[in-house]
């Protein structure tokens, strides 16, 4: 059946050698690890830690981070096998094309476009709010009205950085990551001496009605409640699970590392290091920060938009709170940059496969980056961030990422059966157990998302199917069983 046609791994790798579409290999294992840390540490550590503690898990929010981290680690092991075996731009899209077929690849590519675009736009809006708190600017610029010029401006600046070159992007990201890691370390060091152990008691509060989170957006009842009748109570062991669904957003980003596989010098070795290394470092920092945060002030007082800064102010560290805001600004800057880079690489791969117009995958002759797609991505994200309030779509970033994790995990099982002799630089351990556990954990977290989020996701995916059958299916490089060379432009 045409929609199930797969693109061989050998052909995927050959496509990367076409001069018109050849990306520059500039990234090392260290670069990849820093990229991962740069995109993971952002909104989650600066905002969600306090909200999850106050509304779901109490001091045991550290266990929620561990639970979410385990789910991500299981998926990361699957990503690492694929990224080292198929070192081609496109991440889960490319992996799915090689194992699950063209239609599934299109679905996951369309899904990733949603995840990265809305994620970058939402973070840009958050960046503008932090910017206005650190540097007083008119309301027309900070986004207090209907137009958010600051959010659009930072996106366009970072678009230029992404186009000029992946190495420049890597160096810029390294500077920003250094700043925010220093700020996180400062918070941990300063906060540790102010910990009152009584704030950790009870560590797992008894179950109760869930308080409404600060700036919460109505997303409908969680699907797990609709299907199984499990009401999302706060606290207790169930609260730890529901808290994991909230803080999962804090881990979004390690999969973006896989989108740069084609620009990595030694992907077979460096991809697993970058993916697993960045995830391990960030999980450790999240657990430590959550323990310090809930030790400084009672968890019931952390239901705010800036819990880390507010906690420091509560114990008389106003100047450190200001530095934390600056660190958040730096942290969110790197998240925007890397999410946009991730989206441009997914679209680049889809265009090179002719599921989208081929002219989009042109690589700049000087900078060696997919400049057309990067420019279009930047403009679209800037417009969304400038004019659209994205709070109602925040959960869609989570559902898109979890859906990608599910397909990649299934893809490892399929590829092990269909191509058992394929050379794999990194092998996911205990297959099929690890991929199955990854699927189950991700599905559990997806079920904790609201019904409105699910409906919006279904509508977006239906739109994607229309685009595929009207354009991608007929123009695909695999159409009629052919793998023709890209047309030169």
C-alpha angles and dihedrals in degrees: 000000000000097000090056095053112129131213111229119240089235091056092047090055093045090054090061090063095061105116093223092055104031115129121209116255104225107134129101132192089266091051090051093048091050090047089053094048089045095058099034098051105066134079093007100060095038099044118007098054094071096040093051091048094049098043107028122011112012114208087341088076083103086067089049088057090049091050093048090044091053091052090050092045091055090051091042091059088056092046090050092055093049096042093051093044097043104033094185132123116261105064113210091006093061093042092051091048089059096047115018103032140255099291093052089045090053092048093052092044091051089047092052091050088058093046097049098039096049092039093054092044094049092048090049089056089050090048090055091053092051090045092055091049092053099035113031109229134166116282091244088065101038095053100247087132130044094290124062106195094168092058092050092046096054090049092053092047091051090046088061090050091051093049096048091062147309092243092055088048089051093050093046089049091049091056092049092046091052090053096050094043088053090051092048089050090049090052092050094047096045094041096047092069091052097052116129108198092207087071088068093059118129091025090191105032117213116267116278142155109296114252114228112262121242110271089002117180122217106247100159128254116321110266091234088063093048094049104033103019092239105152112213099243118183122244128002119083091304089055090056089057094048089045089057089058089056099044092045085088086067090065098048109120111052088095088060088069088067091059089068095056092113091055094051121105096218106014095170090062104023101046097065090045093051096045100042095034096054092045093051094048093048094046090053092049092048093053093048094046092049092051092049092045095052090043094056097052135010111273091237089069096053099081093113138111092246106032097162094053092042092050091052091049090051090061095043100264098125094148093051089049088058091052090050089056089052089049090051089052091053091044095052091047092061092045092056092048096049096043090054091047089051093051094047091052092051092049089045091057093046091049093048088054088051093239082122126029110298097225089071092069095063112135120218109251093222106032098035093223132120091258100173094053091041090053094047091046091051094049094048093047090046092052092048092047092047101048110017126074102221102189092104091056099046095105090053088073089059096047092048093052095046091049089053090050091053094052095046091050091050089046092060091056092047095047092048088057099040097041107021093157096052112127109251120189089194124027123201106237124240098013124216093019097061095047091046091051089048091053094047094048093048093047089051091054091046090053089058091063121096126267093241089056089053092050092050090049092051091050092050092049091048089054089051092054090054091053091047097051094042096045120357098051093054098040099041117127086235093056112132089005093292127134098193124179120261116266113249118238 
